Amino acid sequence: MVAGGIVILIFTIVFLVLGGAGFFFAPKGPNRGLVQTMSILTAFCMWIFWLCTFMSQMNPLIAPIIKTEDIAKN
């Protein structure tokens, strides 16, 4: 279970770097604040989507159902 936490931490740092890069490297101009906000929100949305997908695979709600006939064949 610790391995899952390490992966979450690594990818959280990756998405923080992406959001920070978008914030600091936004082009200068009248819409700089808008571009910075969009960059941060895009990184956050990608991170939250990845986190939901990753966590749903850690503990799936639906498991395969094994029929007793299949067990008896082996």
Buried (B, 14 or more C-beta within 10 A) or exposed (E): EEEEEEEBEEBEEBBBEBBEEBBEEBEEEEEEEEBBBEBBEBBBEBBEEBBEEEEEEEEEEEEEEEEEEEEEEE
